Amino acid sequence: MMLKVGSSKRVVDASESIFGVLHKMYQSDPSLREADFWSTTYELEFYVEFGDGPRPTDDQQCTQRLGHAENKDRVSDMDGRNQDPSDNFGELGDESVGVVTLLGALYRMYWQACMHMPFAWKASSKSSEDMAAQPDVLASWCKREDTEAVNKLFINSNLDSKLRQQLGVPLVVVCSALPQWCYNLTRNGLHLLSFDTRLMYLRATSFGYTRSISYWQDLSRREARRNRRVYSEAQIPLGRIQRQKVRISRTRMLESAFKVLEMYGSAKTVLEIEYFDEAGIGNGPTLEFYSLVSRCLQERALGIWRDGSQGSETATTEPVQYVDAPLGLFPRACGATKAPKQSNKQMRDSHYEAASPSDRSVNLFQFIGHFVAKGLVDNRILDLPLHEEFWAAVHRHSKATVAKANGSSACWTWGQLESLDPQFADSLWYLQQFVDAKNKIYARKDFTMEQQQRKVSGIRDSKTQARVEDLALDFTLPGNPTIELRPGGADIPVTINNVHTYIDLVAQWTLYTGVCTQVAAFCEGFNRIFPVSNLSIFTPAELCKIFGPSKSSEDWTATTISSTIELGDGYSLTSPPVRMMIDLLESFSVAERREFLLFSTGSPRLPIGGFQALSPPLKLVLKNSESPLIPDDYLPSVMTCSNLIKLPAYSSFEILKKRWNQAVSEGCHSFHLS
C-alpha cells in the first residue's frame, strides 16, 4: 500500500500501522515538521497494488480524512472479556484459538494446584486425606520458588513481540487505536505475555494521554542512550506533564501526606515534594517522600496490619515501632464496617480525631489505595511490601467475586494460610489433626454409633495427651477476642464436635470476612486515580514486585554495575577509586544496599529492571580537593535528582568505606547544599 501526505509518499509494509508510518514520515520530511504537522488537517491518499496487475485509477483510490472521534472511547472497552474464546482470540485464527485456550486452562490449573499444594511443614505428616491425595509429580512441579521459571514456559515470544511493536507507536496508543486483539490478549491471555510487556501496556493505556506520551519519550531517551545517540526533545513537540511542587514538614510526614493527596492527589499533575529548611528539590526529595510515607504506614501504632511481633516485647525490651511482617503486609481482621465514601480531608480528620478502630482502618486503607495509585501513575518507586494474598483479595474485589457479609461462600486453602503466617497455619493444622482422627473413626463401618461417640470423645494429642477441650478455646478470632466468629461466640467453647467449624471460620475471617472492608476501601481510594481492575493483567506476585521490595535477589555484581554506571569528570573504569567503589557496592548487605540507594537516589530500592532501569543512570564523577586538604579529608556527596555521586580520589578501600559510611549516617535524612 502506498500512503501520500501532501507531497510525501511512502510504501506501507504489512507489519506497519498507518499512524506509525505517519510518524516516520514526519521524522524524515523537514517540510512536514515546518508545516506544523500535528495541528494541520491533511487528506491521506492511499492505494493498494494487487500483485502484478495494473495500478488502480484515480477513481479507485480511497481518500480518507484523518480523524479520532470513532476511536476516542476505545480504551473504555479494555477488558474485552467474552465467554466464547473465539471472540477473544479470533484474530489469531481457528487453530491458534484452541492452543491458546488450552494453555490458559493449564495455566489456571497450575496456579490452583500451587494454592492447594501442601508445604514442607505439613509434608512430613500424612494424616490429612487431602495431602494423601496429592500426586508426587504435581508436588514436585508446584513449588512456589519455581513459579517464575514456570511462567516463562507459557510466554509466546511472537505475540509478546507483536504487542510491543503496537505499543511502540505513540499515536496508536494515545489515540486509542490499538487493535482489539491487544485488549483481549492482555485480559484473557496474560500468561502468553512477559511481565515487562504487560507493564508497558498498563502505562500506555491506563494513565492518560499526557503520561502515555511522556512514557514513550522516556523510552526513546533510553534507546538513544543505549545506541550512543543524541536525543533531541525538539523532535517530538507533544508537550510536557505539568508539575505541582509542594513543601512539607518532616516532623508530621503522614499527616502531610494526607493533606497533599487531599489537595493534589486527583490532579493530572506530577507531584514534586520539597521539605522546609532544606535546599533539595526535584526527584530525590520526592522519591524519599514516597519511601518515608511507605514506612510510616507500617508503624505498629496504626494497628491496621497483622503483626508477628505483637506481644513479644517485655518490660525490659524497647517498644517495637514497626510491624513484624517478613512475608508481607496483610490487613488485621476487624469487624464488618461499611466503607463510607469520604474526601481525603474527611479521611484525614477522622484519622486524627480519635475515630473508632474500624473507621480509622477504613480511612487509612482508602488513603493507601490513593497513595499507591498516585505513585504508580507518577512513576515513583514505592516501598510498601503488601502481601500476595492482599493483592489476590484486590483481584477478587475488582472482579466482584469477593465473599459477601459473613464470607460463607469463600473457599480457603492451607496454602494461603501457610504463605500468610506459617506459625498461625501450624496452630490450625494442629487442630486439623483432631478433625482427621475424628473423620477416620466416623468412616469405620464396624463401629456402632455409641462406639464412635466414645472413641471420638477420647481423642487426644499423641504427645501431650491433651484433648481439644483442654485448650480452652472459644469462637472468637485468635489475637482479637472482640471479634466473634458466630453470634455469642465468646460463650461457645470449642470441642471435638465443632472444632472443624472453628478452623473454617478462623480461616475465613482471617483471609476474607475480616479484611473485605479494608480491601474495598483500598480499591475505592485506588479508583480515584484509575480503575483498580486494570491491575488484573498482573498476578499477585507481580504486583508485589511493582509496589514493594522484590523477593528475587537484585543483581549487584561488579559486572552489572560496571556496565550500567556512567563515569565523568576525571574517572574511567580503570581508575582505582572507581574500582574500589564498585567493590564496595558488590560487598553491601541487603540493609546497606537500601541505605546506599536511599542516600544516592532518594529511594531505598531499585526500580523494576535494576540498575539498567535507573533514570537518569547512576553516574560517578571526581570530587576535587583544595589545598591544604587532600581527598582523604573529604566526604562523598550526591545529587539525588540526577543520581550523581561525587567521589573523592581516596587512597585506599578502607578510607573509602569509612568516609562513605560517615556520609550516609550524617546526611541520609536531609537535603542540603554540599
QUIGISUL-V382479 format. One record per residue. N is the residue number from 1. PSI is psi as a letter, one per 40 degrees, with the letter a starting at -180 (* if undefined). OMEGA is omega in radians with two decimals (none if undefined). D_LAST is the distance of its C-alpha to the last C-alpha in whole Angstrom. Layout:
N&PSI&OMEGA&D_LAST + N&PSI&OMEGA&D_LAST
This chain:
1&h&3.10&60 + 2&h&3.13&59 + 3&h&-3.11&57 + 4&h&3.07&57 + 5&h&-3.06&55 + 6&b&3.11&56 + 7&e&-3.10&57 + 8&h&3.11&54 + 9&i&3.11&56 + 10&i&3.08&55 + 11&h&-3.14&56 + 12&h&3.12&55 + 13&i&-3.12&55 + 14&d&-3.11&57 + 15&e&-3.07&53 + 16&i&3.04&51 + 17&i&-3.13&51 + 18&d&-3.12&52 + 19&d&3.11&48 + 20&d&3.11&47 + 21&d&3.11&49 + 22&d&-3.14&48 + 23&d&3.13&45 + 24&d&3.10&45 + 25&d&3.12&48 + 26&d&-3.12&45 + 27&d&-3.01&43 + 28&e&-3.07&45 + 29&h&3.14&47 + 30&d&-3.11&46 + 31&d&3.11&48 + 32&d&3.11&48 + 33&d&-3.14&44 + 34&d&-3.07&45 + 35&e&-3.12&47 + 36&g&-2.95&45 + 37&d&-2.98&46 + 38&e&3.12&45 + 39&e&3.13&46 + 40&i&3.11&50 + 41&h&3.12&53 + 42&i&2.94&54 + 43&h&-3.13&58 + 44&h&3.12&57 + 45&h&3.10&60 + 46&i&3.07&61 + 47&i&-3.09&64 + 48&h&3.08&65 + 49&h&-3.11&66 + 50&g&3.10&69 + 51&b&-3.12&70 + 52&e&-3.10&72 + 53&i&-3.11&73 + 54&i&3.11&73 + 55&h&3.13&70 + 56&i&3.10&71 + 57&i&-3.14&72 + 58&d&-3.14&70 + 59&d&-3.12&72 + 60&e&3.12&71 + 61&i&3.13&67 + 62&h&3.08&65 + 63&h&-3.08&63 + 64&h&3.06&60 + 65&h&-3.13&58 + 66&h&3.12&54 + 67&i&-3.06&54 + 68&e&-2.99&51 + 69&d&-3.06&53 + 70&e&-3.10&55 + 71&e&-2.96&52 + 72&d&-3.13&50 + 73&e&-3.04&51 + 74&d&-3.07&51 + 75&d&-3.10&48 + 76&e&3.14&50 + 77&f&-3.00&52 + 78&d&-2.96&49 + 79&d&3.08&51 + 80&f&-3.05&54 + 81&h&3.11&56 + 82&i&-3.09&59 + 83&d&-3.10&62 + 84&h&-3.14&64 + 85&d&-3.13&61 + 86&d&3.07&63 + 87&d&-3.12&61 + 88&d&-3.02&58 + 89&f&-3.08&58 + 90&d&-3.11&61 + 91&e&-3.10&59 + 92&e&-3.10&59 + 93&i&-3.04&63 + 94&d&-3.11&66 + 95&d&-3.12&65 + 96&d&-3.14&61 + 97&d&3.14&62 + 98&d&3.14&63 + 99&d&-3.13&61 + 100&d&3.13&58 + 101&d&3.11&60 + 102&d&3.11&61 + 103&d&3.10&57 + 104&d&3.12&56 + 105&d&3.11&59 + 106&d&-3.13&58 + 107&d&3.12&54 + 108&d&3.10&55 + 109&d&-3.14&57 + 110&d&-3.10&55 + 111&d&3.06&52 + 112&d&3.10&55 + 113&d&3.09&56 + 114&d&-3.11&53 + 115&d&-3.09&53 + 116&e&-3.04&56 + 117&h&3.04&56 + 118&i&-3.06&56 + 119&i&-2.97&53 + 120&d&-3.05&53 + 121&e&3.08&53 + 122&e&-3.00&57 + 123&d&-3.11&58 + 124&e&-3.12&60 + 125&h&-3.12&62 + 126&f&-3.09&64 + 127&d&-3.11&66 + 128&h&3.12&65 + 129&d&3.12&67 + 130&d&-3.13&64 + 131&d&-3.09&62 + 132&d&-3.10&66 + 133&e&-3.08&66 + 134&h&3.12&63 + 135&i&3.14&64 + 136&d&-3.13&62 + 137&d&3.12&61 + 138&d&3.14&59 + 139&d&-3.14&57 + 140&d&-3.11&56 + 141&d&-2.98&55 + 142&g&3.03&53 + 143&h&-3.03&50 + 144&d&3.14&47 + 145&e&-3.12&45 + 146&e&-3.01&47 + 147&d&-3.14&47 + 148&d&3.10&44 + 149&d&3.12&46 + 150&d&3.12&49 + 151&d&-3.11&47 + 152&d&3.14&47 + 153&d&-3.08&51 + 154&e&-3.03&51 + 155&h&3.06&49 + 156&h&-3.04&51 + 157&d&-3.13&49 + 158&d&3.11&51 + 159&d&3.13&50 + 160&d&3.13&47 + 161&d&-3.13&46 + 162&d&3.12&49 + 163&d&3.10&47 + 164&d&3.10&43 + 165&d&3.11&45 + 166&d&-3.12&46 + 167&e&3.14&42 + 168&e&3.11&41 + 169&h&-2.99&43 + 170&d&-3.09&41 + 171&d&3.08&44 + 172&d&-3.08&46 + 173&d&-3.03&43 + 174&d&3.10&42 + 175&e&3.12&46 + 176&f&-3.08&47 + 177&e&3.07&49 + 178&i&3.07&49 + 179&i&-3.09&52 + 180&d&-3.12&54 + 181&d&3.11&54 + 182&d&3.12&50 + 183&d&-3.10&50 + 184&d&-3.08&53 + 185&d&-3.12&51 + 186&d&-3.12&48 + 187&d&-3.02&50 + 188&e&-3.14&53 + 189&f&-3.09&52 + 190&d&3.14&48 + 191&e&-3.14&49 + 192&e&-3.03&50 + 193&i&3.12&46 + 194&i&3.12&43 + 195&d&-3.12&40 + 196&d&3.14&38 + 197&d&3.12&41 + 198&d&3.07&41 + 199&d&3.07&38 + 200&d&3.11&38 + 201&d&3.13&41 + 202&d&-3.11&39 + 203&d&-3.09&36 + 204&d&-2.99&39 + 205&e&-3.00&41 + 206&e&-2.96&40 + 207&e&3.11&37 + 208&i&-3.04&39 + 209&d&-3.01&39 + 210&d&-3.12&35 + 211&d&3.06&34 + 212&d&3.12&36 + 213&d&3.14&35 + 214&d&3.13&32 + 215&d&3.14&32 + 216&d&3.10&35 + 217&d&3.11&32 + 218&d&3.07&29 + 219&d&3.13&32 + 220&d&3.11&33 + 221&d&-3.14&29 + 222&d&3.12&29 + 223&d&3.12&33 + 224&d&3.12&32 + 225&d&3.14&29 + 226&d&-3.11&31 + 227&e&3.11&34 + 228&f&3.11&31 + 229&i&3.07&32 + 230&h&-3.14&30 + 231&h&-3.13&30 + 232&h&3.10&31 + 233&d&-3.08&31 + 234&e&-3.14&34 + 235&d&-3.06&36 + 236&g&-3.07&36 + 237&g&-3.06&36 + 238&e&3.02&36 + 239&i&-3.12&34 + 240&i&3.06&30 + 241&h&3.08&30 + 242&i&-3.11&29 + 243&h&3.13&26 + 244&h&-3.14&26 + 245&h&-3.12&23 + 246&h&3.11&23 + 247&h&-3.06&21 + 248&i&3.11&22 + 249&h&3.11&21 + 250&d&-3.02&20 + 251&e&-3.14&23 + 252&g&-2.97&26 + 253&d&-3.06&25 + 254&d&3.11&28 + 255&d&3.09&30 + 256&d&3.13&27 + 257&d&3.07&28 + 258&d&-3.08&31 + 259&d&3.13&31 + 260&d&3.13&29 + 261&d&3.08&31 + 262&d&-3.04&34 + 263&d&-2.99&33 + 264&e&-3.02&31 + 265&d&-3.10&32 + 266&e&3.14&35 + 267&i&-3.14&34 + 268&e&3.14&34 + 269&i&3.06&30 + 270&h&-3.14&27 + 271&h&2.98&25 + 272&h&-3.01&21 + 273&h&2.99&20 + 274&i&-3.10&17 + 275&i&3.09&17 + 276&h&3.07&17 + 277&f&3.06&15 + 278&i&-3.04&12 + 279&e&-3.03&10 + 280&h&3.08&11 + 281&i&3.02&14 + 282&a&-2.98&16 + 283&d&-3.07&17 + 284&d&3.11&15 + 285&d&-3.14&15 + 286&d&3.10&19 + 287&d&3.11&20 + 288&d&3.08&18 + 289&d&3.14&21 + 290&d&3.11&24 + 291&d&-3.10&23 + 292&d&3.10&23 + 293&d&3.07&26 + 294&d&3.13&27 + 295&d&3.12&27 + 296&d&-3.13&28 + 297&e&3.11&31 + 298&e&3.13&32 + 299&h&-3.10&32 + 300&d&-3.09&36 + 301&d&3.13&36 + 302&d&3.07&37 + 303&f&-3.07&40 + 304&e&-3.10&40 + 305&i&2.93&40 + 306&h&-2.97&42 + 307&h&3.14&41 + 308&e&-3.11&42 + 309&e&-3.06&40 + 310&h&3.12&42 + 311&e&-3.10&45 + 312&d&-3.09&43 + 313&i&3.12&41 + 314&a&-3.11&44 + 315&d&-3.10&43 + 316&e&-3.13&42 + 317&i&3.11&39 + 318&i&3.11&36 + 319&i&3.12&36 + 320&h&-3.06&35 + 321&d&-3.05&32 + 322&i&-3.12&32 + 323&i&3.09&35 + 324&g&-3.12&37 + 325&g&-3.07&37 + 326&d&-3.14&37 + 327&e&3.14&39 + 328&i&-3.11&37 + 329&h&3.09&38 + 330&h&-3.05&41 + 331&i&3.00&42 + 332&h&-3.09&44 + 333&h&3.06&48 + 334&i&-3.13&49 + 335&i&-3.12&52 + 336&h&3.10&53 + 337&h&3.12&51 + 338&h&-3.12&51 + 339&h&3.13&48 + 340&i&3.07&48 + 341&h&-3.06&46 + 342&i&2.98&44 + 343&i&3.10&41 + 344&d&3.12&37 + 345&d&3.10&38 + 346&d&3.09&41 + 347&d&-3.11&39 + 348&d&-3.11&36 + 349&d&-3.10&39 + 350&d&3.12&41 + 351&d&-3.05&39 + 352&e&3.11&37 + 353&f&2.99&41 + 354&f&3.02&43 + 355&i&3.10&44 + 356&i&-3.12&47 + 357&d&-3.13&45 + 358&d&3.13&47 + 359&d&3.13&45 + 360&d&3.11&42 + 361&d&3.12&42 + 362&d&-3.13&43 + 363&d&-3.13&41 + 364&d&3.14&38 + 365&d&3.00&39 + 366&d&3.11&39 + 367&d&-3.13&36 + 368&d&3.10&35 + 369&d&3.11&37 + 370&d&-3.11&35 + 371&d&-3.13&32 + 372&d&-3.13&33 + 373&d&3.12&34 + 374&d&3.10&31 + 375&d&-3.12&29 + 376&d&-3.10&31 + 377&d&3.10&32 + 378&e&3.11&28 + 379&f&3.07&28 + 380&i&3.13&25 + 381&h&3.12&25 + 382&i&-3.10&27 + 383&f&-3.09&27 + 384&g&-3.02&31 + 385&g&3.11&33 + 386&i&-3.07&36 + 387&i&3.10&40 + 388&d&-3.13&42 + 389&d&3.07&45 + 390&d&3.13&43 + 391&d&3.04&42 + 392&d&3.09&46 + 393&d&3.08&47 + 394&d&3.09&45 + 395&d&-3.14&47 + 396&d&-3.13&50 + 397&d&-3.10&49 + 398&d&3.11&48 + 399&e&3.08&52 + 400&f&3.07&54 + 401&e&3.12&55 + 402&i&-3.12&53 + 403&i&-3.11&56 + 404&i&2.97&57 + 405&c&-3.05&58 + 406&e&3.07&59 + 407&e&-3.06&58 + 408&d&-3.10&61 + 409&e&-3.09&61 + 410&i&3.12&57 + 411&h&-3.11&58 + 412&i&3.12&56 + 413&i&3.08&55 + 414&d&3.10&55 + 415&d&3.10&52 + 416&d&-3.12&50 + 417&d&-3.12&50 + 418&d&3.13&49 + 419&d&-3.12&46 + 420&d&-3.07&45 + 421&g&-3.08&46 + 422&d&-3.13&48 + 423&d&3.11&49 + 424&d&3.12&50 + 425&d&3.14&52 + 426&d&3.13&54 + 427&d&3.09&55 + 428&d&3.11&57 + 429&d&3.05&58 + 430&d&3.10&60 + 431&d&-3.13&62 + 432&d&3.11&62 + 433&d&3.05&64 + 434&d&3.13&67 + 435&d&3.14&67 + 436&d&3.13&68 + 437&d&3.12&70 + 438&d&-3.12&72 + 439&d&3.11&72 + 440&d&3.12&74 + 441&d&-3.14&77 + 442&d&3.12&77 + 443&e&3.13&78 + 444&h&-3.14&80 + 445&e&-3.10&84 + 446&e&3.09&86 + 447&i&2.97&85 + 448&i&-3.12&86 + 449&d&3.12&84 + 450&d&3.11&85 + 451&d&3.11&84 + 452&d&3.14&81 + 453&d&-3.13&80 + 454&d&3.10&81 + 455&d&-3.12&79 + 456&d&-3.13&76 + 457&e&-3.13&76 + 458&e&-3.13&76 + 459&h&3.13&72 + 460&i&3.03&70 + 461&h&-3.05&67 + 462&d&-3.10&68 + 463&d&-3.04&66 + 464&e&-3.09&66 + 465&f&3.13&69 + 466&i&3.02&67 + 467&i&3.08&69 + 468&d&-3.11&66 + 469&d&-3.12&68 + 470&e&-3.12&67 + 471&e&3.09&63 + 472&f&3.10&63 + 473&i&3.01&62 + 474&i&-3.06&62 + 475&f&2.95&61 + 476&i&-3.07&58 + 477&h&3.11&54 + 478&h&-3.12&53 + 479&e&3.13&50 + 480&g&-3.05&51 + 481&e&3.10&54 + 482&e&3.14&54 + 483&h&3.10&55 + 484&h&-3.10&58 + 485&d&3.04&59 + 486&i&-3.11&62 + 487&h&-3.12&64 + 488&f&-3.04&65 + 489&d&-3.13&63 + 490&d&-3.12&62 + 491&e&-3.13&66 + 492&h&3.14&67 + 493&i&3.05&66 + 494&h&-3.12&65 + 495&i&3.12&69 + 496&d&-3.10&70 + 497&d&-3.11&71 + 498&e&-3.09&68 + 499&d&3.11&65 + 500&d&3.09&65 + 501&d&3.12&64 + 502&d&-3.14&62 + 503&d&-3.11&60 + 504&d&-3.12&60 + 505&d&3.11&59 + 506&d&-3.14&56 + 507&d&-3.13&55 + 508&d&3.11&55 + 509&d&-3.12&53 + 510&d&-3.02&51 + 511&d&-2.98&50 + 512&c&-2.96&52 + 513&d&-3.06&53 + 514&e&-3.10&51 + 515&e&-3.07&48 + 516&d&3.12&49 + 517&d&3.12&48 + 518&d&3.12&44 + 519&d&3.11&45 + 520&d&3.12&46 + 521&d&3.10&44 + 522&d&-3.13&41 + 523&d&3.12&43 + 524&d&3.09&43 + 525&d&3.14&40 + 526&d&-3.08&39 + 527&e&3.08&42 + 528&e&3.13&40 + 529&d&3.01&38 + 530&i&-3.02&40 + 531&h&3.13&43 + 532&d&3.11&42 + 533&d&3.11&45 + 534&e&3.11&44 + 535&e&-3.09&42 + 536&e&3.10&45 + 537&e&3.10&45 + 538&i&3.02&43 + 539&i&3.08&44 + 540&d&3.13&42 + 541&d&3.12&41 + 542&d&3.09&39 + 543&d&3.03&38 + 544&d&3.14&36 + 545&d&-3.11&34 + 546&d&-2.95&33 + 547&e&-3.10&32 + 548&a&3.13&31 + 549&h&-3.13&30 + 550&h&3.09&33 + 551&d&3.08&35 + 552&i&-3.07&36 + 553&h&3.09&33 + 554&i&-3.10&30 + 555&h&3.10&30 + 556&f&3.13&28 + 557&i&-3.14&30 + 558&d&-3.13&28 + 559&d&-3.14&31 + 560&d&-3.13&29 + 561&d&-3.13&25 + 562&d&-3.09&26 + 563&e&-3.08&28 + 564&d&-3.10&26 + 565&i&3.06&22 + 566&i&-3.08&21 + 567&i&-3.14&20 + 568&i&3.06&19 + 569&f&3.00&18 + 570&e&-3.12&20 + 571&i&2.98&20 + 572&i&-3.11&24 + 573&d&3.13&25 + 574&e&-3.14&27 + 575&h&-3.13&24 + 576&d&3.12&24 + 577&d&3.12&20 + 578&d&3.12&21 + 579&d&3.12&24 + 580&d&3.14&23 + 581&d&3.11&20 + 582&d&3.09&23 + 583&d&3.12&25 + 584&d&3.13&23 + 585&d&-3.11&22 + 586&d&-3.09&26 + 587&e&-3.06&27 + 588&i&2.94&25 + 589&i&3.14&27 + 590&d&3.13&27 + 591&d&3.14&25 + 592&d&3.06&22 + 593&d&3.13&23 + 594&d&3.10&22 + 595&d&3.12&19 + 596&d&-3.10&17 + 597&d&3.12&18 + 598&d&-3.12&17 + 599&d&-3.01&14 + 600&d&-3.11&13 + 601&e&-3.10&16 + 602&e&3.13&16 + 603&i&-3.10&20 + 604&e&3.13&21 + 605&i&3.10&24 + 606&i&3.04&24 + 607&i&3.08&26 + 608&h&-3.06&30 + 609&e&3.07&30 + 610&a&-3.09&28 + 611&d&-3.13&25 + 612&d&-3.09&27 + 613&e&3.10&27 + 614&h&-3.13&23 + 615&h&-0.03&22 + 616&i&-3.11&21 + 617&i&3.11&21 + 618&h&-3.07&19 + 619&i&-3.11&17 + 620&h&3.13&16 + 621&i&-3.12&15 + 622&h&3.03&14 + 623&h&-3.06&11 + 624&i&3.10&13 + 625&i&3.14&13 + 626&h&3.13&15 + 627&i&0.19&18 + 628&e&-3.13&19 + 629&i&3.08&16 + 630&i&-3.11&17 + 631&d&-3.12&15 + 632&e&-3.14&16 + 633&e&-3.02&14 + 634&i&2.98&11 + 635&i&3.03&10 + 636&i&3.09&9 + 637&i&-3.07&7 + 638&i&2.96&8 + 639&g&-3.02&9 + 640&d&-3.11&12 + 641&d&-3.14&14 + 642&e&3.14&15 + 643&f&-3.06&15 + 644&h&3.09&13 + 645&h&3.07&12 + 646&h&-2.99&10 + 647&h&3.03&12 + 648&i&-3.14&13 + 649&g&-3.09&17 + 650&i&-3.06&18 + 651&e&-3.12&22 + 652&i&3.13&23 + 653&d&-3.11&23 + 654&d&3.13&23 + 655&d&3.09&20 + 656&d&-3.12&18 + 657&d&-3.14&19 + 658&d&-3.12&18 + 659&d&3.14&15 + 660&d&3.13&15 + 661&d&3.10&16 + 662&d&3.14&14 + 663&d&-3.13&11 + 664&d&-3.09&13 + 665&d&-3.08&15 + 666&d&-3.01&12 + 667&e&-3.03&10 + 668&d&-3.01&13 + 669&f&3.05&14 + 670&i&3.14&11 + 671&h&-3.13&9 + 672&i&3.08&6 + 673&h&-3.13&4 + 674&*&none&0
